[in-house]
Amino acid sequence: IGELSGDHRVLRQLTETMAAQGVETVFCAGNLTSPEKRGRKLTKEIDKGALRAVTGNRDWAYAYQMNTAPPSSMDRKTRDFLARLPQVISFRMEDRKGILFFGDYLQTLPGYSDFEPYALEINMVCGLTDFMRDETVFPALEAMIPQFRTDIIIFSQTGVWGHWHLAGKDFISLGPAVGRDGISWARLEIDSGELKFSKIVTTNSFGV
């Protein structure tokens, strides 16, 4: 799931839809909150085990009350919850290892280092390829891929849906959960040894 923007109704509809389709694990790639919605009901849903989530740049700013965050009446419990979330999640799909993160705000965090376990993947996706939008630098990315520790790299800063397969690695960009065409999510599965990516759009059941 991409950006949820604090709407627990979207999360509930998505998790119910996914459960009905046999989805095993649900991930959210950040920006759970928004200036308009404080996100307490949403974080309660997440706390029930509805999904595994990372913080986005907005979540981080709210959690630590950074000056860059828009004005918000978010309560302390919600800020504490956001502060406990990881910035990167690693996972496995059969013999493939993957990571999920929001975007380049990670590179500005205190203590971030190029020696972090997945710093190469993060730095390459965020910097050299402009989040995969500039294909002219793909050869340079391909040259670094043999040093990657992961096979699946998922991010969501651009707010654009995309899937690129390069040198045996899969790069996936997640768009927001709510768009003009409805509520969107992506399904990942391995079929006959290949990673399959499918964007799925469902109708809003509550008119957001």
Secondary structure, 3 states (H helix, E strand, C coil): CCCCCCCHHHHHHHHHHHHHCCCCCCEECCCCCCCCCCCHHHHHHHHCCCCEECCCHHHHHHHCCCCCCCCCCCCHHHHHHHHHCCCEEEEEECCEEEEEECCHHHHHCCCCCCCCCCHHHHHHHHHHCCCCCCHHHHHHHHHHHHHCCCCEEEECCCCCCEEEEECCEEEEECCCCEECCEEEEEEEEEECCEEEEEEEEECCCCCC
